[in-house]
């Protein structure tokens, strides 16, 4: 199916867009939409983040971030505006603060979890993008994608305490909870390991079968990393030494990954309107478990690790223009004020 035809499926009723896994000889995983939340204006969207402590979902879109109460799906409020566009989000429960960015300005913004009002603007670098809270130190890591650097923020003082220079383009990363960070090196098709105690780069791990990694998730128990790649594969790596364990097919235009620790499922959220599901049978075995139709453009993802609920974001399509150059992506124009947050729940 071409990407143009898949995206045009957005005109169909959403209930028809949910399909079970495609291969009868695979152990399948089924999900259904249980809630849809209108997010309003700002059809350029990026990360969606779930805060399991505050029970909130945060969506970066346009020049602001929308906060949604997860139990009832009600919009709590907005954070911003930030003219250069928001991308990443991280939550520091210990200091009662959240963080987002102004990508064009190259800054991070601390905001109050109580009022959602900005508290302080912190210099980062151009193309400030994904943001991670590292649990062991409590520090906030702002990944400056095109700048090839990472800004480290102490949330107790809301000041930058270090800059980690990688020197090549970066995409999102994950923390393992034990003081290590893993960052997608999109330009060199690698994973960069960082020691959060020293804020030093420890290793560069190549992924020969991966082109331009974007999504990244981790199973802390088996110590496996899951990187989604632009060439429609998910690569599994050993988080201890960087060994490439497996490569599994996924959909097109993936920009996000998630892991369900209860069901041992790995997800790739794909801009082609699908969710690729892979089952982790054991630390060496990874089996495709289905392709679920979502909505075109729903390329980022978050998960509630206790319930398995997935959060994806998409909008209605107005038109699709062909790529401006060979091998490029089509240009999609979305219907104004049609952006929505979707709750996907597992059918166990």
Phi, psi and omega in degrees: 000131180285158180295327179298314182292321179297317180295327180290347175296349178297341180283348181278156175302140185299329181296337179274353184270359181259121183229150176285176181300156192265348185241123186292337183267013179245152175284115191267163174228128183244144180222156177222151177284125180249345179202143176232128185240121177286132184254351178085212187282165179102071188278355170272113183236162181221245190285145168242133186228135177254131176258105184290339179280309180278353182055048178234153172245131179245133180235122176272122179206143182057231182255022182205178177237134176258132176257130183238134174285117187294319183300321182244358177073018181272140175288126180274318182171186184238148175243121183126180037253157179229107192303331181279001176091137178265153182222291184267164178212138172217152183240129174248091183298323184298329180252006178057042182226154169240169181222138170222195186216163163246102189298315182291321179286341181071043180230157170251150181234123172274138177225157180282134176287337179282310186258344186065015179273140176300140181252320183199144173259130187240125180300136174233247177202161180307145184065038169304129193224252182293151179226136182232138166263127180266119190295323186292314180269337186079003183283157180255131182245118178260118182270112180268092195307293184290335179284344178068034180220168179228126178264128181257126183242134171270113183291346178288330181243348185052047175232153175283127182250350179193155171233124180260116181266122177257325174088007178208161186302142185235156173231190187299167179217182179220158173253147180266355180087353181242019176101006178246141173244144177234125186238138175288121172268090189292327185286324183251010174056056186214171169250132177256126177262132181235136174273114183288342179286325183250347186057042177243147174286126182263327185200154169241116183251113181289152174234091186300332182267003185248132171249122176052076177294140181235300179276151178210131177222169183217145166255104183296334183289311181270353182060051178241135176258145182233108182252126177266139192235154183294339178269025170066041171224153170251126181255132177258129179237153172280120183287353178273325186222358178083004178300137175278118187267316186203162174223124187234138180294145174222182179282186184269150173061042176291138177226006183207155177218152177211158179228132176261107184288341180279310182269354182056050179244141176249139182236139169242118177271123190245136179295347178282003178091026178228160174239112178277132183241132181230134181262131175271099181288316172203186187293350181242354189234125184225119190242128174304131185238019173129166175230114183258130176285135178242246173222145180302137180090352181282077191259351177244159191209151170222162182220145166273108188294340180278317184264341184083003179296135179254148178236123178228160184230138178201169181220163178285143183267131175270314177199162179232122176259145181295161179302146179285342177216158182300131180085356180278178179267147175295151178267121185253130174255128184258155178292129180303142176061027181254004183293138183220149171259130182247133173263121175250122180250143179291143173259096186275000000 
